[in-house]
Amino acid sequence: MTSRSNGKGYAWLKLHLTRYIRGWLTYYRYADMKTFIISTNKWYNRRLRMYIWKNWKRIRTRMANLQKCGIPKGKAWQWANTRKGYWRISKSWILTRSITNERLILAGYPSILNLYIKLHRS
């Protein structure tokens, strides 16, 4: 679903990720796998950052969106012009600072850890 070339948009991705993750966690509801969920959630958030960075495609768009996320103009220009690969830049400090886990949740992307905690309590 999060392949770099699916081209289906953010709304489609959010809906299908929510369904998939909720179904997967419901199936394994009674399993005690918090450490696995924590490591999977880290990978998942990095994957979402990569997907978002790939969708920003053009330098102009990357720079504008980084500035909207609170990155100064000079640093936004440097990182918008980077030649690093998508997966490598998804771990960089610039994306982890601009596209935080809280922002991903506010944007409507499901959090594996939050859903696991919610299901594991009940």
Biopython code that builds the backbone (N, CA, C, O; Angstrom):
import numpy as np
from Bio.PDB.StructureBuilder import StructureBuilder

atoms = [
    (1, "MET", "N", (0.812, -1.204, 0.000)),
    (1, "MET", "CA", (0.000, 0.000, 0.000)),
    (1, "MET", "C", (0.853, 1.264, 0.000)),
    (1, "MET", "O", (0.474, 2.278, -0.588)),
    (2, "THR", "N", (1.996, 1.198, 0.657)),
    (2, "THR", "CA", (2.833, 2.386, 0.733)),
    (2, "THR", "C", (3.958, 2.358, -0.292)),
    (2, "THR", "O", (4.989, 3.005, -0.104)),
    (3, "SER", "N", (3.766, 1.619, -1.363)),
    (3, "SER", "CA", (4.806, 1.616, -2.385)),
    (3, "SER", "C", (4.935, 3.024, -2.957)),
    (3, "SER", "O", (3.973, 3.791, -2.979)),
    (4, "ARG", "N", (6.117, 3.343, -3.410)),
    (4, "ARG", "CA", (6.382, 4.707, -3.837)),
    (4, "ARG", "C", (5.625, 5.087, -5.095)),
    (4, "ARG", "O", (5.517, 6.271, -5.413)),
    (5, "SER", "N", (5.101, 4.115, -5.811)),
    (5, "SER", "CA", (4.488, 4.436, -7.090)),
    (5, "SER", "C", (3.004, 4.082, -7.166)),
    (5, "SER", "O", (2.481, 3.870, -8.260)),
    (6, "ASN", "N", (2.318, 4.014, -6.026)),
    (6, "ASN", "CA", (0.912, 3.612, -6.128)),
    (6, "ASN", "C", (0.046, 4.733, -6.691)),
    (6, "ASN", "O", (-0.916, 4.442, -7.403)),
    (7, "GLY", "N", (0.339, 5.990, -6.409)),
    (7, "GLY", "CA", (-0.347, 7.121, -7.030)),
    (7, "GLY", "C", (-1.821, 7.230, -6.727)),
    (7, "GLY", "O", (-2.561, 7.823, -7.513)),
    (8, "LYS", "N", (-2.272, 6.686, -5.626)),
    (8, "LYS", "CA", (-3.701, 6.710, -5.322)),
    (8, "LYS", "C", (-4.090, 7.829, -4.377)),
    (8, "LYS", "O", (-5.281, 8.061, -4.169)),
    (9, "GLY", "N", (-3.147, 8.516, -3.807)),
    (9, "GLY", "CA", (-3.447, 9.667, -2.982)),
    (9, "GLY", "C", (-3.483, 9.364, -1.493)),
    (9, "GLY", "O", (-3.501, 8.211, -1.064)),
    (10, "TYR", "N", (-3.493, 10.440, -0.728)),
    (10, "TYR", "CA", (-3.431, 10.339, 0.727)),
    (10, "TYR", "C", (-4.709, 9.764, 1.325)),
    (10, "TYR", "O", (-4.638, 8.949, 2.245)),
    (11, "ALA", "N", (-5.868, 10.164, 0.830)),
    (11, "ALA", "CA", (-7.144, 9.700, 1.397)),
    (11, "ALA", "C", (-7.289, 8.187, 1.239)),
    (11, "ALA", "O", (-7.696, 7.500, 2.176)),
    (12, "TRP", "N", (-6.959, 7.673, 0.069)),
    (12, "TRP", "CA", (-7.034, 6.237, -0.170)),
    (12, "TRP", "C", (-6.094, 5.490, 0.772)),
    (12, "TRP", "O", (-6.460, 4.469, 1.354)),
    (13, "LEU", "N", (-4.875, 6.016, 0.911)),
    (13, "LEU", "CA", (-3.881, 5.369, 1.756)),
    (13, "LEU", "C", (-4.327, 5.337, 3.211)),
    (13, "LEU", "O", (-4.211, 4.305, 3.872)),
    (14, "LYS", "N", (-4.837, 6.456, 3.716)),
    (14, "LYS", "CA", (-5.280, 6.513, 5.114)),
    (14, "LYS", "C", (-6.402, 5.516, 5.378)),
    (14, "LYS", "O", (-6.389, 4.818, 6.392)),
    (15, "LEU", "N", (-7.356, 5.450, 4.486)),
    (15, "LEU", "CA", (-8.477, 4.533, 4.653)),
    (15, "LEU", "C", (-8.014, 3.081, 4.650)),
    (15, "LEU", "O", (-8.392, 2.313, 5.535)),
    (16, "HIS", "N", (-7.216, 2.701, 3.686)),
    (16, "HIS", "CA", (-6.788, 1.313, 3.574)),
    (16, "HIS", "C", (-5.789, 0.912, 4.660)),
    (16, "HIS", "O", (-5.800, -0.230, 5.119)),
    (17, "LEU", "N", (-4.933, 1.836, 5.071)),
    (17, "LEU", "CA", (-4.027, 1.532, 6.172)),
    (17, "LEU", "C", (-4.796, 1.327, 7.468)),
    (17, "LEU", "O", (-4.489, 0.418, 8.240)),
    (18, "THR", "N", (-5.791, 2.167, 7.705)),
    (18, "THR", "CA", (-6.594, 2.035, 8.917)),
    (18, "THR", "C", (-7.288, 0.681, 8.950)),
    (18, "THR", "O", (-7.270, -0.006, 9.972)),
    (19, "ARG", "N", (-7.895, 0.300, 7.846)),
    (19, "ARG", "CA", (-8.570, -1.004, 7.786)),
    (19, "ARG", "C", (-7.596, -2.150, 7.995)),
    (19, "ARG", "O", (-7.861, -3.069, 8.770)),
    (20, "TYR", "N", (-6.479, -2.090, 7.308)),
    (20, "TYR", "CA", (-5.502, -3.178, 7.360)),
    (20, "TYR", "C", (-4.914, -3.327, 8.761)),
    (20, "TYR", "O", (-4.851, -4.432, 9.299)),
    (21, "ILE", "N", (-4.487, -2.218, 9.342)),
    (21, "ILE", "CA", (-3.847, -2.259, 10.659)),
    (21, "ILE", "C", (-4.847, -2.675, 11.732)),
    (21, "ILE", "O", (-4.525, -3.483, 12.604)),
    (22, "ARG", "N", (-6.048, -2.132, 11.671)),
    (22, "ARG", "CA", (-7.066, -2.491, 12.655)),
    (22, "ARG", "C", (-7.418, -3.980, 12.560)),
    (22, "ARG", "O", (-7.575, -4.643, 13.585)),
    (23, "GLY", "N", (-7.539, -4.497, 11.361)),
    (23, "GLY", "CA", (-7.826, -5.916, 11.184)),
    (23, "GLY", "C", (-6.694, -6.793, 11.679)),
    (23, "GLY", "O", (-6.933, -7.807, 12.334)),
    (24, "TRP", "N", (-5.475, -6.415, 11.373)),
    (24, "TRP", "CA", (-4.305, -7.170, 11.799)),
    (24, "TRP", "C", (-4.187, -7.182, 13.320)),
    (24, "TRP", "O", (-3.923, -8.225, 13.918)),
    (25, "LEU", "N", (-4.383, -6.017, 13.947)),
    (25, "LEU", "CA", (-4.281, -5.935, 15.401)),
    (25, "LEU", "C", (-5.439, -6.642, 16.099)),
    (25, "LEU", "O", (-5.261, -7.202, 17.180)),
    (26, "THR", "N", (-6.602, -6.620, 15.501)),
    (26, "THR", "CA", (-7.736, -7.332, 16.083)),
    (26, "THR", "C", (-7.494, -8.836, 16.048)),
    (26, "THR", "O", (-7.838, -9.548, 16.991)),
    (27, "TYR", "N", (-6.912, -9.307, 14.977)),
    (27, "TYR", "CA", (-6.613, -10.729, 14.861)),
    (27, "TYR", "C", (-5.637, -11.174, 15.955)),
    (27, "TYR", "O", (-5.800, -12.240, 16.549)),
    (28, "TYR", "N", (-4.622, -10.344, 16.212)),
    (28, "TYR", "CA", (-3.610, -10.659, 17.225)),
    (28, "TYR", "C", (-3.875, -9.944, 18.543)),
    (28, "TYR", "O", (-2.937, -9.676, 19.294)),
    (29, "ARG", "N", (-5.107, -9.636, 18.833)),
    (29, "ARG", "CA", (-5.489, -8.833, 19.999)),
    (29, "ARG", "C", (-4.922, -9.362, 21.311)),
    (29, "ARG", "O", (-4.461, -8.569, 22.132)),
    (30, "TYR", "N", (-4.940, -10.657, 21.535)),
    (30, "TYR", "CA", (-4.554, -11.219, 22.825)),
    (30, "TYR", "C", (-3.072, -11.564, 22.917)),
    (30, "TYR", "O", (-2.609, -12.024, 23.960)),
    (31, "ALA", "N", (-2.345, -11.353, 21.868)),
    (31, "ALA", "CA", (-0.909, -11.616, 21.894)),
    (31, "ALA", "C", (-0.193, -10.478, 22.619)),
    (31, "ALA", "O", (-0.556, -9.309, 22.479)),
    (32, "ASP", "N", (0.805, -10.831, 23.377)),
    (32, "ASP", "CA", (1.603, -9.832, 24.075)),
    (32, "ASP", "C", (2.830, -9.532, 23.207)),
    (32, "ASP", "O", (3.827, -10.252, 23.259)),
    (33, "MET", "N", (2.746, -8.479, 22.421)),
    (33, "MET", "CA", (3.810, -8.199, 21.458)),
    (33, "MET", "C", (4.159, -6.721, 21.410)),
    (33, "MET", "O", (4.345, -6.156, 20.332)),
    (34, "LYS", "N", (4.249, -6.095, 22.577)),
    (34, "LYS", "CA", (4.484, -4.658, 22.622)),
    (34, "LYS", "C", (5.837, -4.261, 22.021)),
    (34, "LYS", "O", (5.911, -3.264, 21.303)),
    (35, "THR", "N", (6.900, -5.013, 22.294)),
    (35, "THR", "CA", (8.209, -4.649, 21.734)),
    (35, "THR", "C", (8.205, -4.766, 20.215)),
    (35, "THR", "O", (8.810, -3.943, 19.528)),
    (36, "PHE", "N", (7.532, -5.773, 19.692)),
    (36, "PHE", "CA", (7.406, -5.912, 18.242)),
    (36, "PHE", "C", (6.609, -4.743, 17.658)),
    (36, "PHE", "O", (6.967, -4.213, 16.607)),
    (37, "ILE", "N", (5.543, -4.347, 18.329)),
    (37, "ILE", "CA", (4.707, -3.242, 17.864)),
    (37, "ILE", "C", (5.495, -1.934, 17.872)),
    (37, "ILE", "O", (5.362, -1.126, 16.952)),
    (38, "ILE", "N", (6.308, -1.722, 18.898)),
    (38, "ILE", "CA", (7.105, -0.486, 18.968)),
    (38, "ILE", "C", (8.085, -0.407, 17.802)),
    (38, "ILE", "O", (8.198, 0.638, 17.161)),
    (39, "SER", "N", (8.789, -1.492, 17.523)),
    (39, "SER", "CA", (9.746, -1.472, 16.406)),
    (39, "SER", "C", (9.024, -1.376, 15.061)),
    (39, "SER", "O", (9.509, -0.712, 14.145)),
    (40, "THR", "N", (7.886, -2.025, 14.938)),
    (40, "THR", "CA", (7.111, -1.944, 13.699)),
    (40, "THR", "C", (6.570, -0.538, 13.495)),
    (40, "THR", "O", (6.524, -0.049, 12.367)),
    (41, "ASN", "N", (6.162, 0.113, 14.573)),
    (41, "ASN", "CA", (5.639, 1.476, 14.485)),
    (41, "ASN", "C", (6.726, 2.454, 14.028)),
    (41, "ASN", "O", (6.448, 3.375, 13.260)),
    (42, "LYS", "N", (7.957, 2.257, 14.498)),
    (42, "LYS", "CA", (9.070, 3.114, 14.050)),
    (42, "LYS", "C", (9.295, 2.956, 12.546)),
    (42, "LYS", "O", (9.435, 3.940, 11.820)),
    (43, "TRP", "N", (9.327, 1.698, 12.092)),
    (43, "TRP", "CA", (9.510, 1.444, 10.661)),
    (43, "TRP", "C", (8.362, 2.047, 9.854)),
    (43, "TRP", "O", (8.583, 2.657, 8.808)),
    (44, "TYR", "N", (7.145, 1.874, 10.345)),
    (44, "TYR", "CA", (5.939, 2.363, 9.671)),
    (44, "TYR", "C", (5.963, 3.889, 9.529)),
    (44, "TYR", "O", (5.634, 4.418, 8.467)),
    (45, "ASN", "N", (6.347, 4.592, 10.590)),
    (45, "ASN", "CA", (6.412, 6.055, 10.521)),
    (45, "ASN", "C", (7.483, 6.506, 9.530)),
    (45, "ASN", "O", (7.297, 7.488, 8.812)),
    (46, "ARG", "N", (8.595, 5.791, 9.494)),
    (46, "ARG", "CA", (9.640, 6.120, 8.514)),
    (46, "ARG", "C", (9.132, 5.879, 7.099)),
    (46, "ARG", "O", (9.412, 6.659, 6.189)),
    (47, "ARG", "N", (8.389, 4.799, 6.921)),
    (47, "ARG", "CA", (7.824, 4.479, 5.607)),
    (47, "ARG", "C", (6.840, 5.557, 5.160)),
    (47, "ARG", "O", (6.817, 5.920, 3.984)),
    (48, "LEU", "N", (6.024, 6.073, 6.085)),
    (48, "LEU", "CA", (5.095, 7.150, 5.750)),
    (48, "LEU", "C", (5.839, 8.422, 5.361)),
    (48, "LEU", "O", (5.444, 9.119, 4.426)),
    (49, "ARG", "N", (6.922, 8.724, 6.086)),
    (49, "ARG", "CA", (7.721, 9.894, 5.722)),
    (49, "ARG", "C", (8.302, 9.757, 4.326)),
    (49, "ARG", "O", (8.329, 10.719, 3.559)),
    (50, "MET", "N", (8.764, 8.563, 4.000)),
    (50, "MET", "CA", (9.295, 8.312, 2.666)),
    (50, "MET", "C", (8.211, 8.508, 1.612)),
    (50, "MET", "O", (8.450, 9.122, 0.572)),
    (51, "TYR", "N", (7.029, 7.986, 1.884)),
    (51, "TYR", "CA", (5.905, 8.098, 0.958)),
    (51, "TYR", "C", (5.528, 9.563, 0.733)),
    (51, "TYR", "O", (5.284, 9.977, -0.400)),
    (52, "ILE", "N", (5.482, 10.334, 1.800)),
    (52, "ILE", "CA", (5.136, 11.757, 1.698)),
    (52, "ILE", "C", (6.221, 12.514, 0.929)),
    (52, "ILE", "O", (5.913, 13.329, 0.060)),
    (53, "TRP", "N", (7.487, 12.244, 1.248)),
    (53, "TRP", "CA", (8.592, 12.910, 0.553)),
    (53, "TRP", "C", (8.559, 12.602, -0.938)),
    (53, "TRP", "O", (8.810, 13.482, -1.762)),
    (54, "LYS", "N", (8.256, 11.376, -1.281)),
    (54, "LYS", "CA", (8.173, 10.979, -2.693)),
    (54, "LYS", "C", (7.034, 11.714, -3.392)),
    (54, "LYS", "O", (7.166, 12.107, -4.551)),
    (55, "ASN", "N", (5.920, 11.901, -2.695)),
    (55, "ASN", "CA", (4.779, 12.584, -3.297)),
    (55, "ASN", "C", (4.999, 14.087, -3.453)),
    (55, "ASN", "O", (4.303, 14.735, -4.234)),
    (56, "TRP", "N", (5.954, 14.642, -2.724)),
    (56, "TRP", "CA", (6.248, 16.061, -2.865)),
    (56, "TRP", "C", (7.066, 16.352, -4.124)),
    (56, "TRP", "O", (7.271, 17.521, -4.450)),
    (57, "LYS", "N", (7.526, 15.362, -4.823)),
    (57, "LYS", "CA", (8.231, 15.334, -6.097)),
    (57, "LYS", "C", (9.131, 16.513, -6.434)),
    (57, "LYS", "O", (10.347, 16.339, -6.524)),
    (58, "ARG", "N", (8.582, 17.699, -6.622)),
    (58, "ARG", "CA", (9.373, 18.818, -7.132)),
    (58, "ARG", "C", (10.065, 19.585, -6.005)),
    (58, "ARG", "O", (9.603, 19.603, -4.864)),
    (59, "ILE", "N", (11.170, 20.208, -6.354)),
    (59, "ILE", "CA", (11.960, 20.970, -5.386)),
    (59, "ILE", "C", (11.129, 22.100, -4.789)),
    (59, "ILE", "O", (11.175, 22.346, -3.583)),
    (60, "ARG", "N", (10.377, 22.775, -5.632)),
    (60, "ARG", "CA", (9.528, 23.874, -5.181)),
    (60, "ARG", "C", (8.515, 23.408, -4.135)),
    (60, "ARG", "O", (8.305, 24.070, -3.119)),
    (61, "THR", "N", (7.905, 22.282, -4.396)),
    (61, "THR", "CA", (6.908, 21.729, -3.484)),
    (61, "THR", "C", (7.554, 21.303, -2.184)),
    (61, "THR", "O", (7.014, 21.570, -1.111)),
    (62, "ARG", "N", (8.698, 20.647, -2.257)),
    (62, "ARG", "CA", (9.401, 20.217, -1.051)),
    (62, "ARG", "C", (9.779, 21.410, -0.187)),
    (62, "ARG", "O", (9.604, 21.390, 1.031)),
    (63, "MET", "N", (10.294, 22.438, -0.825)),
    (63, "MET", "CA", (10.716, 23.614, -0.076)),
    (63, "MET", "C", (9.517, 24.282, 0.597)),
    (63, "MET", "O", (9.580, 24.636, 1.774)),
    (64, "ALA", "N", (8.439, 24.452, -0.142)),
    (64, "ALA", "CA", (7.245, 25.099, 0.429)),
    (64, "ALA", "C", (6.678, 24.279, 1.579)),
    (64, "ALA", "O", (6.303, 24.842, 2.607)),
    (65, "ASN", "N", (6.610, 22.973, 1.427)),
    (65, "ASN", "CA", (6.043, 22.138, 2.478)),
    (65, "ASN", "C", (6.946, 22.054, 3.704)),
    (65, "ASN", "O", (6.453, 22.002, 4.831)),
    (66, "LEU", "N", (8.247, 22.042, 3.501)),
    (66, "LEU", "CA", (9.160, 22.062, 4.642)),
    (66, "LEU", "C", (9.024, 23.369, 5.414)),
    (66, "LEU", "O", (9.067, 23.375, 6.644)),
    (67, "GLN", "N", (8.860, 24.477, 4.691)),
    (67, "GLN", "CA", (8.675, 25.757, 5.360)),
    (67, "GLN", "C", (7.356, 25.795, 6.122)),
    (67, "GLN", "O", (7.288, 26.374, 7.206)),
    (68, "LYS", "N", (6.306, 25.185, 5.571)),
    (68, "LYS", "CA", (5.027, 25.101, 6.279)),
    (68, "LYS", "C", (5.164, 24.307, 7.568)),
    (68, "LYS", "O", (4.447, 24.549, 8.539)),
    (69, "CYS", "N", (6.088, 23.360, 7.568)),
    (69, "CYS", "CA", (6.303, 22.525, 8.757)),
    (69, "CYS", "C", (7.264, 23.176, 9.757)),
    (69, "CYS", "O", (7.598, 22.566, 10.773)),
    (70, "GLY", "N", (7.706, 24.388, 9.485)),
    (70, "GLY", "CA", (8.514, 25.124, 10.445)),
    (70, "GLY", "C", (10.015, 25.069, 10.232)),
    (70, "GLY", "O", (10.766, 25.428, 11.139)),
    (71, "ILE", "N", (10.473, 24.643, 9.091)),
    (71, "ILE", "CA", (11.908, 24.592, 8.792)),
    (71, "ILE", "C", (12.306, 25.932, 8.177)),
    (71, "ILE", "O", (11.610, 26.434, 7.294)),
    (72, "PRO", "N", (13.426, 26.525, 8.632)),
    (72, "PRO", "CA", (13.874, 27.801, 8.054)),
    (72, "PRO", "C", (14.146, 27.689, 6.555)),
    (72, "PRO", "O", (14.446, 26.612, 6.042)),
    (73, "LYS", "N", (14.035, 28.820, 5.869)),
    (73, "LYS", "CA", (14.124, 28.847, 4.407)),
    (73, "LYS", "C", (15.441, 28.270, 3.883)),
    (73, "LYS", "O", (15.436, 27.519, 2.908)),
    (74, "GLY", "N", (16.558, 28.606, 4.509)),
    (74, "GLY", "CA", (17.859, 28.117, 4.043)),
    (74, "GLY", "C", (17.984, 26.605, 4.138)),
    (74, "GLY", "O", (18.430, 25.946, 3.198)),
    (75, "LYS", "N", (17.588, 26.064, 5.278)),
    (75, "LYS", "CA", (17.648, 24.606, 5.456)),
    (75, "LYS", "C", (16.640, 23.904, 4.554)),
    (75, "LYS", "O", (16.919, 22.828, 4.024)),
    (76, "ALA", "N", (15.477, 24.509, 4.382)),
    (76, "ALA", "CA", (14.470, 23.921, 3.487)),
    (76, "ALA", "C", (15.020, 23.858, 2.063)),
    (76, "ALA", "O", (14.806, 22.869, 1.362)),
    (77, "TRP", "N", (15.719, 24.893, 1.634)),
    (77, "TRP", "CA", (16.302, 24.915, 0.294)),
    (77, "TRP", "C", (17.370, 23.824, 0.152)),
    (77, "TRP", "O", (17.421, 23.126, -0.860)),
    (78, "GLN", "N", (18.222, 23.685, 1.176)),
    (78, "GLN", "CA", (19.271, 22.655, 1.133)),
    (78, "GLN", "C", (18.669, 21.258, 1.016)),
    (78, "GLN", "O", (19.092, 20.465, 0.175)),
    (79, "TRP", "N", (17.692, 20.959, 1.850)),
    (79, "TRP", "CA", (17.142, 19.611, 1.881)),
    (79, "TRP", "C", (16.197, 19.337, 0.723)),
    (79, "TRP", "O", (16.024, 18.185, 0.326)),
    (80, "ALA", "N", (15.588, 20.372, 0.181)),
    (80, "ALA", "CA", (14.733, 20.166, -0.991)),
    (80, "ALA", "C", (15.576, 19.781, -2.205)),
    (80, "ALA", "O", (15.095, 19.099, -3.110)),
    (81, "ASN", "N", (16.822, 20.217, -2.219)),
    (81, "ASN", "CA", (17.723, 19.933, -3.333)),
    (81, "ASN", "C", (18.621, 18.725, -3.101)),
    (81, "ASN", "O", (19.533, 18.482, -3.892)),
    (82, "THR", "N", (18.392, 17.983, -2.067)),
    (82, "THR", "CA", (19.253, 16.844, -1.773)),
    (82, "THR", "C", (19.119, 15.757, -2.836)),
    (82, "THR", "O", (18.070, 15.594, -3.459)),
    (83, "ARG", "N", (20.218, 15.018, -3.025)),
    (83, "ARG", "CA", (20.187, 13.914, -3.987)),
    (83, "ARG", "C", (20.118, 12.571, -3.273)),
    (83, "ARG", "O", (20.227, 11.518, -3.901)),
    (84, "LYS", "N", (19.940, 12.617, -1.974)),
    (84, "LYS", "CA", (19.836, 11.361, -1.220)),
    (84, "LYS", "C", (18.561, 10.641, -1.607)),
    (84, "LYS", "O", (17.596, 11.260, -2.055)),
    (85, "GLY", "N", (18.564, 9.341, -1.432)),
    (85, "GLY", "CA", (17.397, 8.532, -1.778)),
    (85, "GLY", "C", (16.248, 8.751, -0.807)),
    (85, "GLY", "O", (16.429, 9.301, 0.279)),
    (86, "TYR", "N", (15.083, 8.317, -1.211)),
    (86, "TYR", "CA", (13.879, 8.530, -0.412)),
    (86, "TYR", "C", (13.968, 7.843, 0.938)),
    (86, "TYR", "O", (13.608, 8.435, 1.956)),
    (87, "TRP", "N", (14.439, 6.611, 0.965)),
    (87, "TRP", "CA", (14.505, 5.871, 2.221)),
    (87, "TRP", "C", (15.541, 6.490, 3.153)),
    (87, "TRP", "O", (15.333, 6.553, 4.364)),
    (88, "ARG", "N", (16.637, 6.939, 2.599)),
    (88, "ARG", "CA", (17.688, 7.532, 3.427)),
    (88, "ARG", "C", (17.238, 8.862, 4.018)),
    (88, "ARG", "O", (17.502, 9.142, 5.187)),
    (89, "ILE", "N", (16.574, 9.667, 3.234)),
    (89, "ILE", "CA", (16.148, 10.973, 3.738)),
    (89, "ILE", "C", (14.997, 10.852, 4.721)),
    (89, "ILE", "O", (14.780, 11.753, 5.531)),
    (90, "SER", "N", (14.261, 9.759, 4.662)),
    (90, "SER", "CA", (13.148, 9.585, 5.600)),
    (90, "SER", "C", (13.640, 9.427, 7.033)),
    (90, "SER", "O", (12.864, 9.620, 7.969)),
    (91, "LYS", "N", (14.908, 9.081, 7.226)),
    (91, "LYS", "CA", (15.496, 8.945, 8.559)),
    (91, "LYS", "C", (16.240, 10.218, 8.972)),
    (91, "LYS", "O", (16.702, 10.309, 10.109)),
    (92, "SER", "N", (16.364, 11.195, 8.082)),
    (92, "SER", "CA", (17.135, 12.397, 8.363)),
    (92, "SER", "C", (16.448, 13.253, 9.424)),
    (92, "SER", "O", (15.246, 13.131, 9.663)),
    (93, "TRP", "N", (17.226, 14.109, 10.043)),
    (93, "TRP", "CA", (16.682, 14.949, 11.106)),
    (93, "TRP", "C", (15.663, 15.945, 10.551)),
    (93, "TRP", "O", (14.744, 16.350, 11.263)),
    (94, "ILE", "N", (15.816, 16.336, 9.308)),
    (94, "ILE", "CA", (14.914, 17.340, 8.743)),
    (94, "ILE", "C", (13.489, 16.792, 8.620)),
    (94, "ILE", "O", (12.533, 17.508, 8.917)),
    (95, "LEU", "N", (13.333, 15.553, 8.195)),
    (95, "LEU", "CA", (11.984, 14.991, 8.063)),
    (95, "LEU", "C", (11.424, 14.526, 9.400)),
    (95, "LEU", "O", (10.223, 14.644, 9.643)),
    (96, "THR", "N", (12.283, 13.996, 10.274)),
    (96, "THR", "CA", (11.766, 13.581, 11.574)),
    (96, "THR", "C", (11.358, 14.788, 12.415)),
    (96, "THR", "O", (10.541, 14.669, 13.328)),
    (97, "ARG", "N", (11.924, 15.936, 12.104)),
    (97, "ARG", "CA", (11.566, 17.158, 12.818)),
    (97, "ARG", "C", (10.359, 17.843, 12.198)),
    (97, "ARG", "O", (9.551, 18.436, 12.912)),
    (98, "SER", "N", (10.229, 17.769, 10.894)),
    (98, "SER", "CA", (9.119, 18.453, 10.234)),
    (98, "SER", "C", (7.872, 17.579, 10.155)),
    (98, "SER", "O", (6.764, 18.067, 10.375)),
    (99, "ILE", "N", (8.036, 16.304, 9.846)),
    (99, "ILE", "CA", (6.897, 15.382, 9.784)),
    (99, "ILE", "C", (6.997, 14.470, 11.010)),
    (99, "ILE", "O", (7.437, 13.325, 10.909)),
    (100, "THR", "N", (6.587, 14.987, 12.155)),
    (100, "THR", "CA", (6.689, 14.239, 13.402)),
    (100, "THR", "C", (5.593, 13.184, 13.477)),
    (100, "THR", "O", (4.649, 13.188, 12.687)),
    (101, "ASN", "N", (5.736, 12.292, 14.435)),
    (101, "ASN", "CA", (4.717, 11.263, 14.631)),
    (101, "ASN", "C", (3.373, 11.887, 15.006)),
    (101, "ASN", "O", (2.322, 11.395, 14.593)),
    (102, "GLU", "N", (3.404, 12.959, 15.780)),
    (102, "GLU", "CA", (2.174, 13.647, 16.167)),
    (102, "GLU", "C", (1.480, 14.259, 14.946)),
    (102, "GLU", "O", (0.255, 14.228, 14.836)),
    (103, "ARG", "N", (2.271, 14.807, 14.047)),
    (103, "ARG", "CA", (1.686, 15.380, 12.822)),
    (103, "ARG", "C", (1.083, 14.304, 11.928)),
    (103, "ARG", "O", (0.057, 14.526, 11.286)),
    (104, "LEU", "N", (1.717, 13.148, 11.889)),
    (104, "LEU", "CA", (1.156, 12.048, 11.109)),
    (104, "LEU", "C", (-0.204, 11.630, 11.676)),
    (104, "LEU", "O", (-1.141, 11.363, 10.923)),
    (105, "ILE", "N", (-0.304, 11.578, 12.998)),
    (105, "ILE", "CA", (-1.575, 11.215, 13.635)),
    (105, "ILE", "C", (-2.619, 12.287, 13.388)),
    (105, "ILE", "O", (-3.770, 11.980, 13.078)),
    (106, "LEU", "N", (-2.219, 13.551, 13.524)),
    (106, "LEU", "CA", (-3.160, 14.658, 13.264)),
    (106, "LEU", "C", (-3.617, 14.690, 11.807)),
    (106, "LEU", "O", (-4.731, 15.122, 11.514)),
    (107, "ALA", "N", (-2.765, 14.237, 10.903)),
    (107, "ALA", "CA", (-3.128, 14.206, 9.480)),
    (107, "ALA", "C", (-4.090, 13.069, 9.168)),
    (107, "ALA", "O", (-4.667, 13.030, 8.081)),
    (108, "GLY", "N", (-4.272, 12.144, 10.108)),
    (108, "GLY", "CA", (-5.239, 11.069, 9.902)),
    (108, "GLY", "C", (-4.639, 9.712, 9.618)),
    (108, "GLY", "O", (-5.369, 8.760, 9.342)),
    (109, "TYR", "N", (-3.314, 9.600, 9.680)),
    (109, "TYR", "CA", (-2.687, 8.298, 9.489)),
    (109, "TYR", "C", (-2.816, 7.505, 10.787)),
    (109, "TYR", "O", (-2.587, 8.050, 11.867)),
    (110, "PRO", "N", (-3.177, 6.236, 10.694)),
    (110, "PRO", "CA", (-3.330, 5.444, 11.924)),
    (110, "PRO", "C", (-1.970, 5.141, 12.549)),
    (110, "PRO", "O", (-0.981, 4.941, 11.845)),
    (111, "SER", "N", (-1.938, 5.111, 13.875)),
    (111, "SER", "CA", (-0.727, 4.745, 14.594)),
    (111, "SER", "C", (-0.874, 3.312, 15.086)),
    (111, "SER", "O", (-1.836, 2.988, 15.782)),
    (112, "ILE", "N", (0.061, 2.468, 14.731)),
    (112, "ILE", "CA", (-0.003, 1.066, 15.123)),
    (112, "ILE", "C", (0.053, 0.943, 16.645)),
    (112, "ILE", "O", (-0.696, 0.166, 17.236)),
    (113, "LEU", "N", (0.938, 1.706, 17.272)),
    (113, "LEU", "CA", (1.105, 1.633, 18.718)),
    (113, "LEU", "C", (-0.149, 2.092, 19.452)),
    (113, "LEU", "O", (-0.583, 1.439, 20.402)),
    (114, "ASN", "N", (-0.735, 3.208, 19.022)),
    (114, "ASN", "CA", (-1.951, 3.704, 19.682)),
    (114, "ASN", "C", (-3.112, 2.727, 19.538)),
    (114, "ASN", "O", (-3.848, 2.496, 20.497)),
    (115, "LEU", "N", (-3.284, 2.155, 18.354)),
    (115, "LEU", "CA", (-4.351, 1.176, 18.154)),
    (115, "LEU", "C", (-4.112, -0.084, 18.977)),
    (115, "LEU", "O", (-5.059, -0.661, 19.511)),
    (116, "TYR", "N", (-2.863, -0.515, 19.086)),
    (116, "TYR", "CA", (-2.546, -1.697, 19.892)),
    (116, "TYR", "C", (-2.875, -1.437, 21.365)),
    (116, "TYR", "O", (-3.478, -2.280, 22.029)),
    (117, "ILE", "N", (-2.479, -0.276, 21.866)),
    (117, "ILE", "CA", (-2.757, 0.057, 23.274)),
    (117, "ILE", "C", (-4.255, 0.121, 23.519)),
    (117, "ILE", "O", (-4.747, -0.375, 24.532)),
    (118, "LYS", "N", (-4.976, 0.730, 22.593)),
    (118, "LYS", "CA", (-6.424, 0.831, 22.738)),
    (118, "LYS", "C", (-7.090, -0.559, 22.736)),
    (118, "LYS", "O", (-7.985, -0.813, 23.543)),
    (119, "LEU", "N", (-6.669, -1.431, 21.858)),
    (119, "LEU", "CA", (-7.246, -2.773, 21.794)),
    (119, "LEU", "C", (-6.787, -3.657, 22.955)),
    (119, "LEU", "O", (-7.543, -4.508, 23.424)),
    (120, "HIS", "N", (-5.568, -3.461, 23.412)),
    (120, "HIS", "CA", (-5.033, -4.310, 24.469)),
    (120, "HIS", "C", (-5.634, -3.988, 25.829)),
    (120, "HIS", "O", (-5.673, -4.854, 26.702)),
    (121, "ARG", "N", (-6.099, -2.769, 26.025)),
    (121, "ARG", "CA", (-6.731, -2.387, 27.290)),
    (121, "ARG", "C", (-8.057, -3.085, 27.499)),
    (121, "ARG", "O", (-8.379, -3.530, 28.601)),
    (122, "SER", "N", (-8.831, -3.175, 26.409)),
    (122, "SER", "CA", (-10.196, -3.721, 26.552)),
    (122, "SER", "C", (-10.238, -5.222, 26.583)),
    (122, "SER", "O", (-11.315, -5.807, 26.698)),
]
sb = StructureBuilder()
sb.init_structure("model")
sb.init_model(0)
sb.init_chain("A")
sb.init_seg("    ")
for serial, (resi, resn, name, xyz) in enumerate(atoms, 1):
    if name == "N":
        sb.init_residue(resn, " ", resi, " ")
    sb.init_atom(name, np.array(xyz, "f"), 0.0, 1.0, " ", f" {name:<3s}", serial, name[0])
structure = sb.get_structure()
